[in-house]
Structures are given as C-alpha cells and as structure tokens.
C-alpha cells in the first residue's frame, strides 16, 4: 500500500521517495498496524536517473540478498510503484552496484528490460488503493483511486470515524473484474463535525453469503466538508 511520507522540499523527489522506501516502516506502522517491507535491511540507493519515461535505479547488493521468489518479486514491485507514482516515470530499469541486471538474485528472476506496474499485478491485493495513502488527508468528498480484481468488478468503500462508526459507504465498480484487473475512481462524500483520524476500508462481499472478504483498511485524516 502507499504510505504518506513528508520530506524537505527538493527537486530530486524520486531520490527522496526511494530513500523513504529503503528506510522502511516506522515503529508505529510496523508495530500497531503491522506494515512490513520486503526490502532487505541495509539496501542503499547508489544512483537514480530518469530518461524518456524510464527510471534507472542503482541499488547496493543487499537489495538482491535473501528471500524466496515472492519476497524478490514484492521488493521489485515496491520500487516500481514508488517511482511510477511520478508522471515522468512509466517504467523502471534495475542496476546492482552499477551493473545492469538481466537475471535478478539467486532466484533467477528475468529482468530483460524496464518493468512497469502491470508487471506486478499478481502480487497486488484483490483491491488495491493507490490514493489516498496510508496516513494521508482524504479530502471531502473523498476520492479513492486504485485497481481491483473482484467478482463482477464491484466492491464497497466504507469510511469510519475515530470511534469506529460508519459515516459513509458506497459501492464502487472497477473497469474489469472476475479474472481481470480493472481501475476504479470513486468519490465518497461524508459528514464529520471536526477534523480527525478515521479509517478507510475497502472490501468485497462474498459471492456465497455476502460476508466481508478481501478487506483492506488503514488510517486517514478526515475533514469537514467545505
């Protein structure tokens, strides 16, 4: 999931975003909310260039150490999603210690060119929220953007206040579903008396009995409508 980070103003925003990714979750995120990262400890950013929509990221050898095939794939996805959030980047080429990578790690993952977000659809949750990020202000009305692969392309977006009470709920529909991943962009108005923390929850009702499944939730900052 995307996570909010605040950094000093800089023209090298891609480098700043990569530094935040490599630093990993905060103590609160990893403790209370159990956010994890597949990026190995000690991984360092050695260089980053962007040319014609392709970001070339040079990482230290620690980045390809350890882990099975899933861990390897997820850490690559984390880098790709971090850098392709910026409109100047559509895909990412990897280097390790300054050398272009064609076969990544001892797991032998083939990287025969730049990779983009769709390359990692298989490791996404059934409902992936791209915006707002974990810990971000959600706006009012809230706009929730992402992608999903769920039954009949439909799922629910629920907003809860700080006490856990539902303050808004709306059905959302992706552009594709039931075996294919589609995008969604849904707007949800809500009412709160004052600004404060709440929860964004996205979930799908089971086709069998309607019980919640594919639940994803995290804290967001709620604000009164203007």
Secondary structure, DSSP 8 states (H G I E B T S, - for coil): --B-------S-HHHHHHHHHHH---HHHHHTS-----S-TT--EEEEEEETTEEEEEE-GGGGSS--HHHHHHHHHHHHHHHTTSTT-SEEEEEETTEE-SEETTTTEE--S-B-GGGGGGGS-SEEEEES-BT-B-TTTEEEEEEE--GGGEEEEEEE-TTS-EEEEEEEE-SS-SSS-EEEEEEE----SS-EEEEEEEEEE-TTT--EEEEEEEEEEE----
